[in-house]
């Protein structure tokens, strides 16, 4: 028998528990990623590369996904541009807010980072039930979509 919430109060308590667990896991994973990658993961660089792997974004869009200022994201984006990992492109929707996308070098850098992480994450996930992992990932991706829609 599965434990399913029976009322709104139980569902709210479970949702709050998920939020707390996600936040705590985020901080622990961020520390691990910075240990693995050093500067490449520090300050959100890795996360921005992942976002820009999905599609081109503006700085305000990238900032809206995070609890940081637009100016902070602009600073990191400028560093990524300077490092040749990201390129600025015209935005047909907004002349003063350019889009940013990965360069070939940025894609290669991201792939290298993911390759360094893979054995560590494989070890961390080794003893988890794979059905639980798949269900958790599915729920977290859906949660991300819902939050991003709310932020728009």
N, C-alpha and C positions, 0 to 999 in steps of 0.2 A: 504494500500500500504506500502510495506517495503522500508526502506532506504537502497539501495544497492549502493556500489561505482560504479561510471560510468567510471572511468578511473584509470590509474595506480597511479596517484597522490593521488586520493581519497583513494584508497586501501592502499597506503603507510601511509597516515595520520591515517587511522583507525588502521593499524597494530602498529604504534607508540603509539597511544592512548591505545591500549590493553597492550603493554609493560609497559607503565607508570602506568596504573591501576594495573596490576599484581604486579609490584614492590612495589607500595604503599600498596596494600592489604597484600603482604607478610610481610612487616615490621610491620603493625598493628597486623596481626595474630601472628607473632612471639612474640610480646609483650604480647598479650593475653595468648598464650600458656605458656610463662614463668611465667605469673601471676598464671595460673592454676596449673602448674606442678613444678615450682621452678627449682631446679637443673636438674631434669630429662629432661627438655626441653632446658635448657640453652646451648648455644654454639653448637647447632645442634645435640645434643644427640638423641632427638626424631626423627628428620629427618633421621638420620643414622639407627635407629632401624626400621623405616618404609622401608627404602631401603633394609635392610637386611631381612625384612619380605618377600619381593618380591623374592629374590634369593641371592645367595652368590656373593660377590663383592670383588675386591682387593681395597687396599687403593688408588692407582692411579685412578682407575675407579670412586670411590666415590668422589675423589677430582676434577675430570674432570667435574662433574655435578654441581660444586659450584665455586664461586669466591674466593676460599681459597686455601692455599698451601697443598701439599701432607703431609707435616710435621704436619700441624694443624690437618688434618684428622687422621693421625697416633696417635697423642696425645689423641684425643677423643676415637679412637678405643682401645687404650691401657687402658684407663679408663674403657671402657665398658667390656673389657676382665677381668680386675681386679675386677670389680663388679659382674662378673659371668653372664653377659647378652649376651656376644658374645664369640665365640670360633674361634680360628685360625685353618685352615685346609690346607692340601697340595693342591697346584694348579698344575694340570697335564699339564697346558700350559706354566707355568713360575715358575721355581724352586725358584726364589728369591722373588717372589711377591705372598704371600699366599692369599688364599681366606678367608673371614670371613663370619660367619653365626650366626644367633640367637641361643641361647641355649633355653631350656624349660623355664628357668627363664626369659630370654629376651623376649620370646613370651608372657609370663604371664604379665611381666611389661608393654609391649606395649598394651596388651589388657586392663589392668587397666587404662592406660593413655587414651586410646580411650573411655573407659566407663566414665571417668571423664569429657571428652570433649563433649560427645554426647548431654547432656541436654543443654549445652551452645550453641552449634552449631544449635541445633533444634530451640532454641529461636531466634537466629540471622536470621535463614532462614525462620521463620514463615510467614512473610509477602511477601516473594518473590513468583512470579509465578513459579510453579514447572517445567513447560516447559522451562522457561528461565534458571532455575538452571541446568536442565539436558543438555540443549544445551551448556551452558557455560562450564560445566564440560567436556563434550565431546570435545569441541574445545581446552580447556586447556590440556587435556590428549594428544590430537593429536599434539599440539604445543610442548609438552614435548618430545614426540617421535621424532619429526623432529629435535629438538635441540640436543637431545642425539645422533642421527645419524650423525649430523654435527660435533659433538665433537669427534667422533671416529676416 
